[in-house]
Amino acid sequence: MGPPPHNTVPMRKKLWVPIAVVLALVVAAGAVWCFVFRDDAPAEVSLERATKSLDDATTATTAAGPATGSAGSGSAADGLDGAWTVDPTIGSFSDFSSSFAGFRVQEQLAGVGAKTAVGRTPEVTGTMKLQGTTIPAASFEVDMTSLTTDDARRDGAIRTQSIETARFPKATFTLTEPVELASLPAEGEQIAVDATGTLTLHGVTKSVTIPLEAQREGNVIAVVGQLEIPFSDFDIDKPSAAAVLSVDDKGVMEVQLFFTRTT
């Protein structure tokens, strides 16, 4: 028998080297995408997510005065008439299962790429009135100075740039047209309505119509909505910073509110 082939083992090792390098590059690229380029902004508001926390909320508000019994039966005869107030005790802001208001803006960051900047605050107060199948009045106020994002530098910047929360600490919405419901919604039924009113933001007041979705679970009414806000409509300048390459000329206002009846 002749001698064994030369360099059999070394050749196999040589073949594995480029394969290992390629695999390492793939893993590294995935890690970069996951931790740098991936947009990990909080999900947009949705009624499905909002109502996930309402089982516990319903139990917690069982003994909450006027809302007990009448708001939980789902019978049109019982009615839902009265004042319904934003309830800050429902859910937790840490996982966005509570009431909140905020914004979403698309931006391009140096060395990072496209990102969705999201700022939110649980500091929302307000009341809506129900009379039969009509909402004749509603008003809300947001403490803009408590808005927070995932970056403390951005939080500081919006105090003096863009929405300038230091100069304009409050945003408000007041219903100017009654909201007419086709019928009194049953418990668990999702409805969609438009709320027309005056929005005051950045010291400017405009008439807007906000598309909303709502659902009642027990003694709690959940409401979510989004509205595109062109910056120029409210005299809002785009923020400027070395790390910010560009920012959209519009943003999205979003709300998630939980109501319980107070009268």
N, C-alpha and C positions, 0 to 999 in steps of 0.2 A: 504494500500500500504506500502511496506517496504521502508527502507531508500535508498537514491540514492547511486549508486556505489561510493566507496571511491577512491580518488586520480585520478579522470578522467582528470581534468585540469592539475594537475602536471605531469601526464604521457604524455600528449600531449606536454607539454613544454619540457619534457625530450627527446622526440623524435625529436623535432626541433633543439635541441642543437647540436647533431652530424651533422645534415644536414647543419646547418649554418656554422659549422667549415669546413666541406668539401668544401662548396661553397667558403668560404673565402680563403682556400688553393688553389683552382683552379684559382681564380682571381689573387691571389698573384703570382702563378706560371706563369700565362699568362703575368703579368706585368714584371716579371724578364726576361722572354724570349724576350719580346718586346723591353725592354730597355737595356738589357745586352747581351743576347746571339744571338739575331737576327742580321744577317749581313746586315747592312744598307748602304753598300758601294754604290756609284753611279753606275747606270746601265752601262753595256758595250756599246761601241759605236755601233750604227746601222744607216743605211742609212735612215730608216723611221724617226727616231728621228731627225737626222740631217736636213732633208728637211722640217720639220715642221715650221721652222722659215724663210723659203725662200720666202714666199709671201711678207713679209715686206721687206726682203732684196732686192728683185727684184724691188720693188717700190723705195727703197732708192737709187738704183744704175741706175735708168733710164737715168739720165743725166751724167753718168760716162764716158764721153769721147768716146774712140773707141768702147767700149762695147755696146753702144746704138744702137738699131736697129738690127745690124747684128747678135749679140749673142742672141737676143730675138725672132727671127722669127722662128727658128727651121727648116729652109729650107737648104738643103745641098748646094744649089747654093750660098747662102750667105756665107757659110764657117765659121769656127771658128779659122782660122789661126791667130797666134800671140802669145804674151807672156801673160800668166795668172798668176797673183800674189796672194799669200795668203792675204786676205783682213781682217785686224783686226777690221774693223768697223761693221762687220756683227755679230749680236747676242750679248749675254752677257755671260761673263765667270762665273758669279754668279750662273747661272742655266745651265751652260755647253751648251749653244746654240751658242757659238762662236767657232772659230778655237782653237784647243789645241792639245798638245801631252802629253803623260804620260805613266804610268805603272800601272800594277795590279799584286800583289803578295799575295799568300796565307800564312797566319801566324797563329801560335797558341800562345795566350796570357794567362798568368797566371791569373786565376780567371775569365776569360772571355770565352776562347775557341777559335774556329776557326773564323778567321776574314779575310776579303779581304782588304789589304792595297792598297789604290789608291792614286797616286800622279799625279797631272796635272799642266800644265802651258799654258797660252795663248801666251807666248812669242815665237812664231814660225814665221820665215820668210822664204820665198822661192818663186821660180818661176818655172813653167813648160811651155814648148813651144809646140804648136800644129801646125802641117803642114799636112793638109788634114786629113787622117785617121791615122796619126803617131804622137806619142809623142817622138821626137828625143832627148830631153834633159830636165832634171829637177834637181833641187838641193834645199836642205832645211837645216835650222839650228835652233836648239832649245837651248834656254838659260836654262840650267839645274839648275842654282842657284835659279831660280824663282819657282821651283816645290813646291807645297804645298799639304798636305794631311789633314786628319781630326784631326791630333794630332801634336801640336807644338814640342813635344819631338821627334817624328819621323822625322819631318822636320829638326831639328837640327842634328839628328844622321846621316842622309844621306849626310850631308856636309863632314863628316870625316870618315864615314863607308860606306860599300857597294858601291854605285855608286860614292861616294866621290866627290860631286859637287864642293867643294872648290878647289880640285886639277884639276878636269876635268869639267870646267864650260860650255862646249859646246858639243852638239851631232849633227852630220851631216849625211845627206844621199844624195848621188849623183847617179843619174841614169847612168848605164853603158851599158845598152842594150835598143834600142828603143822599145817602147810599140806600138804594132800594133793593131789597132781597126778593127773589121770586117767591119764596116761601120760607117759613121758619125752618132752618136746617135741623135734621135729626142728629142725635149724638153720633159722632164718628163720620158724618158726611162732610166731604170736602167741597168748598165753594170757592168761586173766583169772582172778585168784584173790583171795580175801579173807584179809587178815592180821589176826588178832586178838591184841592184846597190851596192855601198859600203856604209856600215853603220859604222860610227865611234862613239864608245861609251866607256866611261871609258878609253880613250886613246888607244883603240884597234880598228883596222879597219878590217872588215870582209865583204865578199860578201854575200848578203842575197837576198831573193826574198819575197816581201811583197804582200800578196793577198789584193786587193783593190776593193771597190765598188764605183761607181760614178753615179751622176745624174745631169743633167742640168735643172735649172728652171730659165727662163728668162735670165738675164745677169750673173747668178751665177752658178758655178760648185761646187757641194758638193762631197767630197771624204772622205771615212772612211776606216780604215784598222786596222788589228791586226797581230802581229807577236810574236811567242813564242821565248823568249830569254833565253837559258841556261846560267846561271851565269858564268860557267867555260869557255865558249867561249870568254868572254870579261874580264876575270881575276877579276870578281866581287866576293868578299867574302860575306858570309851571315852576316847580322848585328847581334850584340850581345848586350843584355840588360837584366836586371833582370826580366823584365816583359815579355820578349820574350822567350817562351819555344822552339819554332822551327819555321823555315822559309823554304818554298820550295826552291829547288835548281834551280828554274827557275822562270821567270816572263813573263808577256805579255806586249809588247810595243803596245800602241794604239794611233791612230791619227784620228782627225776629222778636216778637212780643208775646208774652203770656198774660192774659187778663183773668182776674177773678172779680166777682160782683161785690160791690161795697154798699149799694143802697137798693 
